[in-house]
Amino acid sequence: MARKQAQEAQWITAKEATAILSRNAKRPIPPTYIRSLVRAGKVAAISHHFDDRTNGYLLSDVESYVVKKRDQGKGYKRKKKEEAA
C-alpha cells in the first residue's frame, strides 16, 4: 500500500503543475502551457490518472523545467518603438 501511495505522489494535476511553473518563472503561466510541454515531449503525462477526465503530469519533470522569457523579436512594433526613442 505504501508503495502505491509513493507512486501516486509523483503525479500532479495541471493546476498544480501550472502553479509550480509560475512560481519558478516568477510570472503567471497559463494552464494550457503544460499541455504544450507534453506535446513537445518536455514533460511526461499519464491519461486519466486521477479520474475519467484529469491527466497526471510527472512532478520531477515539471519542477526541473524552467520557462524562459520569450524574445521580443524584430517585428514592426519593436522597430517603431526604437525609432521613437
N, C-alpha and C positions, 0 to 999 in steps of 0.2 A: 504494500500500500504506500509506504513512504517513497519508494522508487517512482511510482506513478505520479505522486504529487510533485516530486522534484522535476520530472519531465514537463508537467503542465506549467510549472513556474517559469519555464524558459520561453513560453509563447505569450504574446501580449496582443491586445486589440489595436485597431487602427487609431483609436482615440488616444490610447496610452503611447503608441509609437509617435504620434504627432506631437504630444506633449514633450517627449524626450528630445525629438529633433528640434523643436522650438527652443527648448532650454539650452541645448548645445550650440545652436546657431545664434542665440541671443536676439531673435526676432521671430515673429509669427510665421509658422509654416502651415499651409493649407492641408486639410485632411486628405485631399486627393493625391498629394505628393508621395505618400507612402506606396500607393498603388503604382505610381510611375517608377519608383525604385524597384518594385517587384518585377515589372515588365522589363526593366533594364538588367535584371539579374544581380542587383546590388544587395537585395535583402531577400532572405528565404521566407516563404509563406506556405501555410497549410490551409486548404479549403475547409470551411465549415468545422473549424476546430471547437468552437465554443457552443454553437447551436446550428440550426439549419441555414443561417444567413451570415454569420460572423466568421471572418477569416482570422487566422492567427499569424503573427509575424515574429520571427526569431529575435529575442531580446538582445543577444550579443551582436547581431548584425546591425540592429537599429542603434545601439549605443556606440558602435565603432564608426558609424557613418557620420561624416561632417558635411553639412550643407554649405557650399561655398557661395559667396556673393556673385551674382551674375555680372558679366562685363556689360558696361553701358553701351558698347557698340560704337559704330561710326555712322549712325543714321543722320537723317535730316535735322532733327531737333537738336542733336548734340552740336552739330556744326553751327546752327543758328545761335545757340547759347554762347558758344565760344566767340563768335563774331561780335555779339552784343557786349561782351565783357571787355 
